Amino acid sequence: MNSKVYLILVSVIGFPAVSAIIGIGKQQSAGAQGNITCRGVPANNVTVTLYDSDLLWDSKLDEVQTIHDGTFQLHGTKSELTAIEPYVEISHHCNVKDLLVISVRRRRRHIEKTSNCGPSTRIIGSDEDEDIEM
């Protein structure tokens, strides 16, 4: 392998990996809270995950299940050299048309450092009749 290519690979992949392992960088936090409904009914046991978007793979910061009234609260911290880029991913079964097929749909929403995903924030599904509110 060409030495210049090797040096670039070590710089791009190696330094961030080593810095994450030994804890170089500043401690940063992100969080989100809100409620999820499906067709106006609180969505119980929906998986909501808080991630930090990274170059190679994303880091999971926290994961919860919604409770009986559809509410959730997430909080996570991470040491990183650059600013974290948090987002929430919702895994749900809202509006699954065929009950014989197991289907998990995922929706993402990028958030600020702390975000209250109130009832005015909505994630609209790809199907015309699918509507998941956050």
Stockholm file with secondary structure:
# STOCKHOLM 1.0

chainA/1-134         MNSKVYLILVSVIGFPAVSAIIGIGKQQSAGAQGNITCRGVPANNVTVTLYDSDLLWDSKLDEVQTIHDGTFQLHGTKSELTAIEPYVEISHHCNVKDLLVISVRRRRRHIEKTSNCGPSTRIIGSDEDEDIEM
#=GR chainA/1-134 SS CCHHHHHHHIIIIIHHHHHHHHTCSEEEEEEEEEECEETTEECCSCEEEEEECCSSSCEEEEEEECCTTSEEEEEEEEEESSCCCEEEEEEECTTCSCTTSCCCEEEEEECCSEEEECTTCEEECSSTTCEEEC
#=GC SS_cons         CCHHHHHHHIIIIIHHHHHHHHTCSEEEEEEEEEECEETTEECCSCEEEEEECCSSSCEEEEEEECCTTSEEEEEEEEEESSCCCEEEEEEECTTCSCTTSCCCEEEEEECCSEEEECTTCEEECSSTTCEEEC
//
